[in-house]
Amino acid sequence: MEGFSDAWGAWETYWHLPTPENREACRDSLSPETIRDFQYLQGADASLVLPDGYTLDIAYMSRPEFVQMCSLILFQLPYLFRWNQYLIW
């Protein structure tokens, strides 16, 4: 999908075919390692990044209901942005 990196591949599959298996494949993108390494440390000097931000995010994301909520929001992301409507306009 235009505008999304390859890192969104599992989510794109889930958007087009929302099966429990495809949803489960997306869980890695919400893991503590991904939050820390991808969202906070990628492209940054790790010695300059304080752990407060990613530690708090990881704590929030570790709640089971929050991961489920994020999955539901991310599932609707293409519809919220109406990405396919831009092709018509």
N, CA, C and O atoms as CSV, one atom per row, in Angstrom:
chain,resi,resn,atom,element,x,y,z
A,1,MET,N,N,0.852,-1.169,0.000
A,1,MET,CA,C,0.000,0.000,0.000
A,1,MET,C,C,0.898,1.233,0.000
A,1,MET,O,O,1.895,1.292,0.719
A,2,GLU,N,N,0.538,2.185,-0.795
A,2,GLU,CA,C,1.344,3.385,-0.944
A,2,GLU,C,C,1.443,4.140,0.375
A,2,GLU,O,O,0.449,4.329,1.076
A,3,GLY,N,N,2.650,4.566,0.697
A,3,GLY,CA,C,2.876,5.355,1.901
A,3,GLY,C,C,3.233,4.532,3.126
A,3,GLY,O,O,3.592,5.099,4.159
A,4,PHE,N,N,3.147,3.230,3.041
A,4,PHE,CA,C,3.473,2.364,4.167
A,4,PHE,C,C,4.738,1.571,3.837
A,4,PHE,O,O,4.896,1.089,2.715
A,5,SER,N,N,5.634,1.438,4.809
A,5,SER,CA,C,6.860,0.670,4.593
A,5,SER,C,C,6.550,-0.819,4.649
A,5,SER,O,O,5.431,-1.224,4.965
A,6,ASP,N,N,7.554,-1.623,4.339
A,6,ASP,CA,C,7.397,-3.080,4.384
A,6,ASP,C,C,7.073,-3.578,5.790
A,6,ASP,O,O,6.524,-4.668,5.951
A,7,ALA,N,N,7.408,-2.791,6.798
A,7,ALA,CA,C,7.131,-3.182,8.179
A,7,ALA,C,C,5.627,-3.348,8.428
A,7,ALA,O,O,5.227,-4.015,9.382
A,8,TRP,N,N,4.804,-2.748,7.579
A,8,TRP,CA,C,3.353,-2.841,7.719
A,8,TRP,C,C,2.767,-4.036,6.971
A,8,TRP,O,O,1.547,-4.179,6.903
A,9,GLY,N,N,3.619,-4.898,6.407
A,9,GLY,CA,C,3.156,-6.018,5.583
A,9,GLY,C,C,2.130,-6.907,6.253
A,9,GLY,O,O,1.111,-7.241,5.649
A,10,ALA,N,N,2.384,-7.296,7.495
A,10,ALA,CA,C,1.432,-8.163,8.211
A,10,ALA,C,C,0.096,-7.451,8.408
A,10,ALA,O,O,-0.966,-8.063,8.297
A,11,TRP,N,N,0.159,-6.156,8.701
A,11,TRP,CA,C,-1.078,-5.398,8.889
A,11,TRP,C,C,-1.844,-5.255,7.575
A,11,TRP,O,O,-3.071,-5.348,7.550
A,12,GLU,N,N,-1.124,-5.034,6.504
A,12,GLU,CA,C,-1.793,-4.919,5.209
A,12,GLU,C,C,-2.512,-6.216,4.858
A,12,GLU,O,O,-3.628,-6.187,4.340
A,13,THR,N,N,-1.883,-7.341,5.134
A,13,THR,CA,C,-2.530,-8.636,4.911
A,13,THR,C,C,-3.787,-8.737,5.766
A,13,THR,O,O,-4.835,-9.179,5.295
A,14,TYR,N,N,-3.675,-8.328,7.012
A,14,TYR,CA,C,-4.814,-8.365,7.934
A,14,TYR,C,C,-5.937,-7.443,7.465
A,14,TYR,O,O,-7.111,-7.792,7.593
A,15,TRP,N,N,-5.597,-6.271,6.922
A,15,TRP,CA,C,-6.617,-5.344,6.436
A,15,TRP,C,C,-7.418,-5.947,5.292
A,15,TRP,O,O,-8.625,-5.731,5.178
A,16,HIS,N,N,-6.728,-6.708,4.448
A,16,HIS,CA,C,-7.405,-7.294,3.289
A,16,HIS,C,C,-8.088,-8.623,3.613
A,16,HIS,O,O,-9.062,-9.000,2.962
A,17,LEU,N,N,-7.573,-9.325,4.618
A,17,LEU,CA,C,-8.134,-10.621,4.989
A,17,LEU,C,C,-8.084,-10.756,6.516
A,17,LEU,O,O,-7.151,-11.346,7.061
A,18,PRO,N,N,-9.101,-10.202,7.206
A,18,PRO,CA,C,-9.066,-10.130,8.672
A,18,PRO,C,C,-9.411,-11.456,9.367
A,18,PRO,O,O,-10.478,-11.597,9.965
A,19,THR,N,N,-8.502,-12.408,9.277
A,19,THR,CA,C,-8.697,-13.694,9.945
A,19,THR,C,C,-7.988,-13.678,11.297
A,19,THR,O,O,-7.095,-12.859,11.514
A,20,PRO,N,N,-8.371,-14.562,12.199
A,20,PRO,CA,C,-7.649,-14.650,13.480
A,20,PRO,C,C,-6.158,-14.942,13.287
A,20,PRO,O,O,-5.326,-14.447,14.047
A,21,GLU,N,N,-5.822,-15.741,12.276
A,21,GLU,CA,C,-4.427,-16.066,12.018
A,21,GLU,C,C,-3.647,-14.814,11.585
A,21,GLU,O,O,-2.522,-14.593,12.033
A,22,ASN,N,N,-4.247,-14.013,10.725
A,22,ASN,CA,C,-3.576,-12.792,10.277
A,22,ASN,C,C,-3.466,-11.770,11.398
A,22,ASN,O,O,-2.487,-11.026,11.468
A,23,ARG,N,N,-4.460,-11.730,12.274
A,23,ARG,CA,C,-4.376,-10.828,13.426
A,23,ARG,C,C,-3.233,-11.258,14.338
A,23,ARG,O,O,-2.473,-10.426,14.834
A,24,GLU,N,N,-3.120,-12.555,14.551
A,24,GLU,CA,C,-2.049,-13.077,15.402
A,24,GLU,C,C,-0.675,-12.751,14.816
A,24,GLU,O,O,0.271,-12.490,15.560
A,25,ALA,N,N,-0.564,-12.764,13.495
A,25,ALA,CA,C,0.706,-12.452,12.834
A,25,ALA,C,C,1.125,-11.004,13.081
A,25,ALA,O,O,2.303,-10.674,12.949
A,26,CYS,N,N,0.187,-10.147,13.434
A,26,CYS,CA,C,0.484,-8.729,13.684
A,26,CYS,C,C,0.992,-8.472,15.091
A,26,CYS,O,O,1.543,-7.406,15.366
A,27,ARG,N,N,0.817,-9.427,15.978
A,27,ARG,CA,C,1.176,-9.215,17.382
A,27,ARG,C,C,2.646,-8.849,17.576
A,27,ARG,O,O,2.979,-8.092,18.487
A,28,ASP,N,N,3.525,-9.378,16.727
A,28,ASP,CA,C,4.946,-9.058,16.870
A,28,ASP,C,C,5.205,-7.561,16.761
A,28,ASP,O,O,6.129,-7.038,17.384
A,29,SER,N,N,4.391,-6.878,15.973
A,29,SER,CA,C,4.600,-5.437,15.813
A,29,SER,C,C,4.204,-4.654,17.058
A,29,SER,O,O,4.486,-3.460,17.161
A,30,LEU,N,N,3.554,-5.323,17.997
A,30,LEU,CA,C,3.158,-4.672,19.250
A,30,LEU,C,C,3.972,-5.200,20.438
A,30,LEU,O,O,3.626,-4.944,21.591
A,31,SER,N,N,5.048,-5.933,20.156
A,31,SER,CA,C,5.859,-6.531,21.225
A,31,SER,C,C,6.760,-5.480,21.884
A,31,SER,O,O,7.034,-4.437,21.290
A,32,PRO,N,N,7.216,-5.750,23.101
A,32,PRO,CA,C,8.129,-4.814,23.770
A,32,PRO,C,C,9.396,-4.530,22.964
A,32,PRO,O,O,9.874,-3.396,22.934
A,33,GLU,N,N,9.936,-5.556,22.314
A,33,GLU,CA,C,11.152,-5.371,21.528
A,33,GLU,C,C,10.905,-4.433,20.351
A,33,GLU,O,O,11.734,-3.571,20.059
A,34,THR,N,N,9.781,-4.596,19.683
A,34,THR,CA,C,9.463,-3.729,18.541
A,34,THR,C,C,9.231,-2.302,18.993
A,34,THR,O,O,9.688,-1.357,18.350
A,35,ILE,N,N,8.520,-2.145,20.101
A,35,ILE,CA,C,8.280,-0.802,20.623
A,35,ILE,C,C,9.611,-0.110,20.907
A,35,ILE,O,O,9.830,1.024,20.482
A,36,ARG,N,N,10.488,-0.789,21.619
A,36,ARG,CA,C,11.782,-0.193,21.979
A,36,ARG,C,C,12.678,-0.001,20.752
A,36,ARG,O,O,13.166,1.099,20.492
A,37,ASP,N,N,12.884,-1.075,20.014
A,37,ASP,CA,C,13.886,-1.043,18.946
A,37,ASP,C,C,13.431,-0.300,17.698
A,37,ASP,O,O,14.214,0.433,17.096
A,38,PHE,N,N,12.185,-0.479,17.308
A,38,PHE,CA,C,11.705,0.124,16.061
A,38,PHE,C,C,11.182,1.548,16.283
A,38,PHE,O,O,11.545,2.472,15.554
A,39,GLN,N,N,10.332,1.712,17.292
A,39,GLN,CA,C,9.699,3.015,17.488
A,39,GLN,C,C,10.620,4.041,18.147
A,39,GLN,O,O,10.499,5.239,17.891
A,40,TYR,N,N,11.528,3.580,18.983
A,40,TYR,CA,C,12.357,4.523,19.734
A,40,TYR,C,C,13.819,4.559,19.306
A,40,TYR,O,O,14.409,5.637,19.249
A,41,LEU,N,N,14.413,3.416,19.006
A,41,LEU,CA,C,15.854,3.373,18.790
A,41,LEU,C,C,16.282,3.340,17.330
A,41,LEU,O,O,17.437,3.639,17.027
A,42,GLN,N,N,15.398,2.992,16.434
A,42,GLN,CA,C,15.786,2.919,15.029
A,42,GLN,C,C,16.195,4.304,14.529
A,42,GLN,O,O,15.421,5.259,14.594
A,43,GLY,N,N,17.406,4.390,14.038
A,43,GLY,CA,C,17.912,5.646,13.497
A,43,GLY,C,C,18.375,6.635,14.548
A,43,GLY,O,O,18.738,7.763,14.216
A,44,ALA,N,N,18.367,6.236,15.797
A,44,ALA,CA,C,18.786,7.144,16.875
A,44,ALA,C,C,20.031,6.597,17.559
A,44,ALA,O,O,20.311,5.400,17.504
A,45,ASP,N,N,20.765,7.481,18.195
A,45,ASP,CA,C,21.881,7.067,19.033
A,45,ASP,C,C,21.274,6.564,20.343
A,45,ASP,O,O,20.739,7.350,21.125
A,46,ALA,N,N,21.356,5.258,20.580
A,46,ALA,CA,C,20.710,4.644,21.747
A,46,ALA,C,C,21.175,5.255,23.062
A,46,ALA,O,O,20.424,5.263,24.037
A,47,SER,N,N,22.396,5.764,23.102
A,47,SER,CA,C,22.900,6.360,24.344
A,47,SER,C,C,22.208,7.683,24.665
A,47,SER,O,O,22.296,8.173,25.791
A,48,LEU,N,N,21.522,8.261,23.681
A,48,LEU,CA,C,20.829,9.531,23.897
A,48,LEU,C,C,19.330,9.365,24.150
A,48,LEU,O,O,18.630,10.342,24.416
A,49,VAL,N,N,18.843,8.132,24.067
A,49,VAL,CA,C,17.413,7.870,24.258
A,49,VAL,C,C,17.185,7.381,25.683
A,49,VAL,O,O,17.659,6.313,26.070
A,50,LEU,N,N,16.459,8.169,26.446
A,50,LEU,CA,C,16.136,7.767,27.813
A,50,LEU,C,C,15.100,6.644,27.772
A,50,LEU,O,O,14.217,6.655,26.914
A,51,PRO,N,N,15.192,5.690,28.672
A,51,PRO,CA,C,14.273,4.558,28.647
A,51,PRO,C,C,12.862,4.878,29.148
A,51,PRO,O,O,11.968,4.040,29.032
A,52,ASP,N,N,12.651,6.058,29.694
A,52,ASP,CA,C,11.357,6.397,30.281
A,52,ASP,C,C,10.211,6.231,29.290
A,52,ASP,O,O,9.196,5.613,29.611
A,53,GLY,N,N,10.369,6.779,28.090
A,53,GLY,CA,C,9.290,6.759,27.110
A,53,GLY,C,C,8.925,5.356,26.671
A,53,GLY,O,O,7.756,4.972,26.712
A,54,TYR,N,N,9.929,4.582,26.245
A,54,TYR,CA,C,9.591,3.253,25.762
A,54,TYR,C,C,9.196,2.313,26.895
A,54,TYR,O,O,8.414,1.389,26.673
A,55,THR,N,N,9.714,2.524,28.098
A,55,THR,CA,C,9.309,1.697,29.235
A,55,THR,C,C,7.839,1.924,29.558
A,55,THR,O,O,7.109,0.975,29.844
A,56,LEU,N,N,7.407,3.171,29.515
A,56,LEU,CA,C,6.007,3.481,29.771
A,56,LEU,C,C,5.112,2.915,28.664
A,56,LEU,O,O,4.057,2.347,28.949
A,57,ASP,N,N,5.525,3.067,27.412
A,57,ASP,CA,C,4.756,2.496,26.308
A,57,ASP,C,C,4.640,0.983,26.435
A,57,ASP,O,O,3.568,0.417,26.225
A,58,ILE,N,N,5.742,0.334,26.778
A,58,ILE,CA,C,5.723,-1.123,26.951
A,58,ILE,C,C,4.784,-1.517,28.084
A,58,ILE,O,O,4.066,-2.511,27.973
A,59,ALA,N,N,4.780,-0.752,29.167
A,59,ALA,CA,C,3.876,-1.044,30.287
A,59,ALA,C,C,2.417,-0.934,29.848
A,59,ALA,O,O,1.601,-1.791,30.185
A,60,TYR,N,N,2.087,0.118,29.096
A,60,TYR,CA,C,0.720,0.261,28.593
A,60,TYR,C,C,0.352,-0.872,27.657
A,60,TYR,O,O,-0.744,-1.426,27.738
A,61,MET,N,N,1.276,-1.217,26.764
A,61,MET,CA,C,0.993,-2.248,25.772
A,61,MET,C,C,0.955,-3.645,26.364
A,61,MET,O,O,0.447,-4.566,25.725
A,62,SER,N,N,1.474,-3.824,27.554
A,62,SER,CA,C,1.481,-5.156,28.156
A,62,SER,C,C,0.111,-5.549,28.708
A,62,SER,O,O,-0.102,-6.709,29.060
A,63,ARG,N,N,-0.805,-4.607,28.785
A,63,ARG,CA,C,-2.160,-4.926,29.234
A,63,ARG,C,C,-2.897,-5.632,28.091
A,63,ARG,O,O,-2.961,-5.093,26.986
A,64,PRO,N,N,-3.455,-6.828,28.330
A,64,PRO,CA,C,-4.098,-7.597,27.262
A,64,PRO,C,C,-5.202,-6.826,26.535
A,64,PRO,O,O,-5.324,-6.932,25.315
A,65,GLU,N,N,-5.988,-6.070,27.253
A,65,GLU,CA,C,-7.084,-5.346,26.609
A,65,GLU,C,C,-6.563,-4.234,25.694
A,65,GLU,O,O,-7.225,-3.865,24.725
A,66,PHE,N,N,-5.384,-3.703,26.001
A,66,PHE,CA,C,-4.835,-2.633,25.189
A,66,PHE,C,C,-4.349,-3.152,23.842
A,66,PHE,O,O,-4.538,-2.494,22.819
A,67,VAL,N,N,-3.731,-4.317,23.833
A,67,VAL,CA,C,-3.294,-4.919,22.577
A,67,VAL,C,C,-4.503,-5.198,21.694
A,67,VAL,O,O,-4.459,-4.959,20.487
A,68,GLN,N,N,-5.580,-5.701,22.284
A,68,GLN,CA,C,-6.804,-5.954,21.531
A,68,GLN,C,C,-7.369,-4.651,20.959
A,68,GLN,O,O,-7.807,-4.608,19.810
A,69,MET,N,N,-7.355,-3.593,21.770
A,69,MET,CA,C,-7.857,-2.301,21.334
A,69,MET,C,C,-7.011,-1.749,20.178
A,69,MET,O,O,-7.556,-1.238,19.199
A,70,CYS,N,N,-5.690,-1.853,20.291
A,70,CYS,CA,C,-4.816,-1.384,19.217
A,70,CYS,C,C,-5.058,-2.164,17.935
A,70,CYS,O,O,-5.048,-1.598,16.842
A,71,SER,N,N,-5.273,-3.459,18.074
A,71,SER,CA,C,-5.556,-4.273,16.895
A,71,SER,C,C,-6.819,-3.788,16.191
A,71,SER,O,O,-6.863,-3.718,14.963
A,72,LEU,N,N,-7.835,-3.457,16.966
A,72,LEU,CA,C,-9.080,-2.975,16.365
A,72,LEU,C,C,-8.891,-1.623,15.693
A,72,LEU,O,O,-9.422,-1.394,14.606
A,73,ILE,N,N,-8.149,-0.733,16.319
A,73,ILE,CA,C,-7.895,0.584,15.730
A,73,ILE,C,C,-7.058,0.444,14.464
A,73,ILE,O,O,-7.378,1.033,13.432
A,74,LEU,N,N,-5.987,-0.337,14.547
A,74,LEU,CA,C,-5.116,-0.504,13.388
A,74,LEU,C,C,-5.830,-1.230,12.251
A,74,LEU,O,O,-5.514,-1.020,11.079
A,75,PHE,N,N,-6.788,-2.081,12.598
A,75,PHE,CA,C,-7.551,-2.751,11.550
A,75,PHE,C,C,-8.336,-1.732,10.729
A,75,PHE,O,O,-8.506,-1.895,9.520
A,76,GLN,N,N,-8.806,-0.693,11.387
A,76,GLN,CA,C,-9.628,0.302,10.702
A,76,GLN,C,C,-8.819,1.460,10.125
A,76,GLN,O,O,-9.395,2.380,9.543
A,77,LEU,N,N,-7.511,1.432,10.275
A,77,LEU,CA,C,-6.665,2.528,9.807
A,77,LEU,C,C,-6.911,2.916,8.349
A,77,LEU,O,O,-7.067,4.104,8.067
A,78,PRO,N,N,-6.953,1.969,7.416
A,78,PRO,CA,C,-7.188,2.385,6.022
A,78,PRO,C,C,-8.545,3.057,5.834
A,78,PRO,O,O,-8.700,3.931,4.981
A,79,TYR,N,N,-9.519,2.647,6.628
A,79,TYR,CA,C,-10.854,3.227,6.493
A,79,TYR,C,C,-10.929,4.603,7.144
A,79,TYR,O,O,-11.654,5.483,6.682
A,80,LEU,N,N,-10.172,4.774,8.220
A,80,LEU,CA,C,-10.150,6.075,8.874
A,80,LEU,C,C,-9.529,7.132,7.968
A,80,LEU,O,O,-9.989,8.273,7.929
A,81,PHE,N,N,-8.497,6.753,7.251
A,81,PHE,CA,C,-7.828,7.689,6.352
A,81,PHE,C,C,-8.411,7.666,4.943
A,81,PHE,O,O,-8.039,8.472,4.090
A,82,ARG,N,N,-9.322,6.738,4.717
A,82,ARG,CA,C,-9.981,6.613,3.405
A,82,ARG,C,C,-8.963,6.642,2.272
A,82,ARG,O,O,-9.127,7.352,1.280
A,83,TRP,N,N,-7.899,5.847,2.447
A,83,TRP,CA,C,-6.816,5.838,1.463
A,83,TRP,C,C,-7.292,5.502,0.060
A,83,TRP,O,O,-6.749,6.018,-0.917
A,84,ASN,N,N,-8.287,4.653,-0.052
A,84,ASN,CA,C,-8.750,4.278,-1.387
A,84,ASN,C,C,-9.576,5.380,-2.048
A,84,ASN,O,O,-9.751,5.360,-3.266
A,85,GLN,N,N,-10.077,6.320,-1.291
A,85,GLN,CA,C,-10.859,7.420,-1.862
A,85,GLN,C,C,-9.959,8.401,-2.609
A,85,GLN,O,O,-10.408,9.077,-3.535
A,86,TYR,N,N,-8.691,8.479,-2.209
A,86,TYR,CA,C,-7.777,9.394,-2.897
A,86,TYR,C,C,-7.603,8.998,-4.365
A,86,TYR,O,O,-7.351,9.850,-5.216
A,87,LEU,N,N,-7.736,7.730,-4.648
A,87,LEU,CA,C,-7.619,7.270,-6.041
A,87,LEU,C,C,-8.776,7.790,-6.885
A,87,LEU,O,O,-8.613,8.044,-8.078
A,88,ILE,N,N,-9.937,7.948,-6.269
A,88,ILE,CA,C,-11.122,8.420,-6.986
A,88,ILE,C,C,-11.070,9.931,-7.178
A,88,ILE,O,O,-11.457,10.433,-8.233
A,89,TRP,N,N,-10.591,10.667,-6.163
A,89,TRP,CA,C,-10.571,12.122,-6.226
A,89,TRP,C,C,-9.577,12.545,-7.258
A,89,TRP,O,O,-9.392,13.741,-7.482
